[in-house]
Amino acid sequence: MTVVHVSLELARHARDNPGGIAVIGSGGSMLTFAELEARVQASAHALRALGLARGERTALFVPPGADFVALFHALLRLGALPIL
């Protein structure tokens, strides 16, 4: 399984179980699979527009939580290599 496939599993969960809880953050905040997938798509689109290309190494300095998960999957979806 390639890294892109890992992120596409998220898209499948969003399609099959959109209201399911995908991320529980500190303080009890939650994101559904549909909400997380929307964040991933928006982030991937923005990163692509900034010129991020497949195979690029990318430092990901984001605190743990929903933003981290969304950006991580967006990078995978683009084929970029997140360095944690």
TAGIUR-V394459 format. One record per residue. SS is DSSP state (@ for helix, = for strand, . for the rest). PSI is psi as a letter, one per 30 degrees, with the letter a starting at -180 (none if undefined). D_CENTER is the distance of its C-alpha to the mean C-alpha in whole Angstrom. Layout:
BEGIN
ss=SS psi=PSI d_center=D_CENTER
ss=SS psi=PSI d_center=D_CENTER
END
This chain:
BEGIN
ss=. psi=k d_center=17
ss=. psi=l d_center=15
ss=@ psi=e d_center=12
ss=@ psi=e d_center=11
ss=@ psi=e d_center=12
ss=@ psi=e d_center=10
ss=@ psi=e d_center=7
ss=@ psi=f d_center=10
ss=@ psi=e d_center=11
ss=@ psi=e d_center=8
ss=@ psi=e d_center=10
ss=@ psi=e d_center=13
ss=@ psi=e d_center=13
ss=@ psi=e d_center=12
ss=@ psi=e d_center=15
ss=@ psi=f d_center=17
ss=. psi=i d_center=17
ss=. psi=e d_center=15
ss=. psi=f d_center=17
ss=. psi=l d_center=16
ss== psi=k d_center=15
ss== psi=e d_center=11
ss== psi=k d_center=11
ss== psi=j d_center=15
ss=. psi=l d_center=15
ss=@ psi=k d_center=18
ss=@ psi=g d_center=21
ss=@ psi=g d_center=20
ss=. psi=k d_center=17
ss== psi=l d_center=15
ss== psi=k d_center=12
ss== psi=l d_center=13
ss=@ psi=e d_center=11
ss=@ psi=e d_center=12
ss=@ psi=e d_center=11
ss=@ psi=e d_center=7
ss=@ psi=e d_center=7
ss=@ psi=e d_center=9
ss=@ psi=e d_center=7
ss=@ psi=e d_center=4
ss=@ psi=e d_center=8
ss=@ psi=e d_center=9
ss=@ psi=e d_center=8
ss=@ psi=e d_center=8
ss=@ psi=e d_center=11
ss=@ psi=e d_center=12
ss=@ psi=e d_center=12
ss=@ psi=e d_center=14
ss=@ psi=f d_center=16
ss=. psi=f d_center=17
ss=. psi=g d_center=18
ss=. psi=k d_center=15
ss=. psi=l d_center=16
ss=. psi=k d_center=15
ss=. psi=f d_center=16
ss=. psi=k d_center=16
ss== psi=k d_center=16
ss== psi=k d_center=14
ss== psi=k d_center=15
ss=. psi=j d_center=12
ss=. psi=i d_center=14
ss=. psi=k d_center=12
ss=. psi=l d_center=14
ss=. psi=k d_center=13
ss=. psi=a d_center=11
ss=@ psi=e d_center=9
ss=@ psi=e d_center=8
ss=@ psi=e d_center=8
ss=@ psi=e d_center=5
ss=@ psi=e d_center=3
ss=@ psi=e d_center=5
ss=@ psi=e d_center=5
ss=@ psi=e d_center=3
ss=@ psi=e d_center=4
ss=@ psi=e d_center=7
ss=@ psi=e d_center=7
ss=@ psi=e d_center=8
ss=@ psi=f d_center=10
ss=. psi=g d_center=12
ss=. psi=l d_center=12
ss== psi=j d_center=13
ss== psi=k d_center=11
ss== psi=j d_center=14
ss=. psi=none d_center=14
END
